[in-house]
Amino acid sequence: MAGSPGNLPFSLATTAELSDTGHGKMLTPDNFQYAMETTQVIHEPDRRIETFGVTRFEFEILSEPMDSVGKVCIRRGEVEAQKPQLIKPDGFSDIELEGFDPKVLRVIEHLKEQGLDLSFLQYGFQFKRSDISKEVIHDRLESVSDKALEAVRLSGNPSLAIIQSVDDAWEVGIMKFTLDMIMKSTEINRFDLKRRGLL
């Protein structure tokens, strides 16, 4: 999946495919929207995306199988955030705006002369499905969530995220988590770049 800056000072690129749910079903736009709306990050990591290096986050995704009562599925794994890539206006004529009317390029030059910051950050994430472990527990989701929150409180793991998501679209939980991390890291990343004179 790739994103564009739009009204946000970043774009997103991931190497994880959200094409199926693990049961041989395609993830429809409606299912995706439902999963995005119902997924909750009930515990977020203390750390943020590193500005100048790779950041690894651990996650636990808690979900209730649709065809089972009194069961909770726990999926554990890691997602890796690549170093944010700074995309600056100087490259727009060659990359972002290739083939556009020269008038568009002149507008961008005018905005740059007015001091408008048109740069944005591109974030990349990847995880391997083969590295995901799965455990099914006979318990209620609320109880399992409470135990997971207590465990991370005791361990103090600064990289762990605990996510409640939809079982047949659990990968969407990872997607929502990465978007949350971007929103909470962008300002810090831009500050770090400015401090080094890169922005």
N, C-alpha and C positions, 0 to 999 in steps of 0.2 A: 504494500500500500504506500502511496506517495501523496504528500500534501503540497499545497501551495500557500504562500504567505497570506493572501487575502487581506483581512483586517488585522491579522495577528503578526507579531514580530518574529514568527518562526514558521518552519514547515516540518513535516514529519515523514520519515521513511522507515519502514520496517521490513524485515526479511521473513516474518512469520506470516503464513497464509491462513486466512480465515474462511476458507472455501467450504469446509465441511465441519460437522459437529461431533464427529467421532462415532456417529451411528449410521453413516452413509447418507445423511441428508444434507442438502445444500442449505447454507445459512442465508435465508431470504432477508431482504431489506427490513421487513416487518419484525422478524425475529431479532435481527441486529439492533433495531431501535428499541425493542422491548428489553433486551439484555442490557443495553447502555443505560436505560432509564431505571432498571431495578438493581443493577450492580452497585454495591457499596464498598468502599475502601474503609473498613472499620478500624484499621490501624495502619498508619502510613510510616514509612521509615523516617528516622531522625535526620538522615543525610539527604542531600540533594544531588542533582546531576553535576559531576565535576566539570569545570570549564575546560581544563587542559589535559584530560585523560579519560580513560574508560571507567565507567562506574557499573558495578554489579549489584543488583538487588535480588533478594530472595523473596519468594512469595508462597503463601498458602491460600488456595482458593477453596472455599467451603460452599457446597451446593447440595441441594436435595434432589435425588433422582426422581424424575417425573413418575416412574412406574413403581416406586417403592415408598412405603410409609414407615416413618421412624428410622430412616437411614440418612446418613450424611456422608457425602464423598469429599475427601480431602486430597487435593492435588498440590504437590510441592515441586518447586523448581526454581530456576534462576532466569532473570532477564538482564541482558547486558545493554547498557546505554553507551553508545559511541561518543567520542568527543564531539561537542557541538561544532558544526562547520559554519564559519561566518561568511555570509554571502553579501558582498558590498555592491553598491550601485555601479562601480566601474566595470563590473562584469556583465551588467544587464544587456548591453548592446550586442554582446557575443553569445550570451547564454539564455537569459530569461526572455529577451525580446527579439530574438532572431527572427527575421522575416517581417517584423512590424514596420508600419509606415514610419518614415523618418520624422514625421511630426511628433510621434509618440516619444522618440528619443529626445527631441528638443524640449518637450514638456518635462521630462525627467531631469535634463540639464538645468532647466529653469528652477525646478524644485530644489535641486542640490545647491544652486546658487543662493536660494533663499534660506539655506541652512537646515532644510528638512532632512532628518535621518531616515534614509530609505533602506538601510541595511537590515538584514534579518538573520536569524539563526536557523540552521537545519539540524534536526535531531534524528538520530537513527537508533533503532532498537532491534535486538534479535534474541530469539530463544529457540531451543531445540526440543521438539516434541518428544524425541526419544529419551531425553533426560528428565522427563516429568514422571514423578512417582505418584501412585494412586492408592488410597486407602479408604475403605468403606467402614463406617462405624455405626453401630446400632444405638442411636441416640437422637435427641432433638437438635435442630440447628442452633437454637438459642443456647443450649447447654454447651455444645461443641465450641461455639463462638466465645462464650465466657471463658472456657478452659484455655482456648488459644490465646486470648487476650491476657490471661493471668500468666501463661507460660512466657510470653514475650516480655511482660513486665518484669518477671523474675530474671530472665536471661539478659535483658538489656540490649538485645541484638539491634544495632542501629540501621541495619540494611533490610530488615524483614517487613514485608507488607502482608496484611491479612485482609482478604477480600471475600465478600459474599457475592455469589454470582449465580447465573442460571446454568444448570447442569449440562444441557445440550448445546450451550453456547459459551462455555467457560472461558474460551480464548478471548472473548470480548471483555472479560474481567481484566485480563492483562492489558488490553488496549486502553481501557478506561484508566487504569492505574498509570500507564505511561503518559497519557495526556495530562493527568493530574500532576505528575512529576514535572512535566514540561512547564505547566502554568506556574508552578511554585519555584522553578529553577531559573527561568528566563531572566528575571530582573538581576539575580545574583550573577549569572553568567555574563550578562552585558556589563555589569559593574566591573567584573574582573577584567574583561577585555578593555574597557575604557581606562582602567588603572594602568594597564600595560601599554597604552597608546595604540591599541589595535582597532579601536572603534571610534 
